Amino acid sequence: LEDLLKIKAQFPEAKLVVGNTEIGVEVKFKHFLYPVLVNPTKVKEMIDVQEFEDSIYFGASVSLMDIDRILRSRIEKLPEHQTRFFQCAINMLHYFAGKQIRNVASLGGNIMTGSPIS
């Protein structure tokens, strides 16, 4: 994470790219130019998942499919009344693009873009 912050300090206009689902559209169809792209998917803090008894922490670069997999694992282990939110999130993810996109799209990327189709 420290190295990523140094890169952002050196290149303040650099875009962080995980799945390229939004930036790819901007470059291809809106003709935006991004001379410096940084992929943070090897930054431990960005891909970290920490499971606690009452919550789960997902790093911003964790893919939507990984989130789906982890939530399903929790559902198998816990009583139904403790996993209702997890099931709702999984149901919502099912309608979010196709598996190919969910394999690369990240939670943080979707929050940051604020896209109305996300």
Secondary structure, DSSP 8 states (H G I E B T S, - for coil): -HHHHHHHHH-TT-EE-SS-TTHHHHHHHS----S-EE--TT-HHHH-EEE-SS-EEE-TT-BHHHHHHHHHHHHHHS-GGGSHHHHHHHHHHHTSS-HHHHHH-BHHHHHHH--TT-
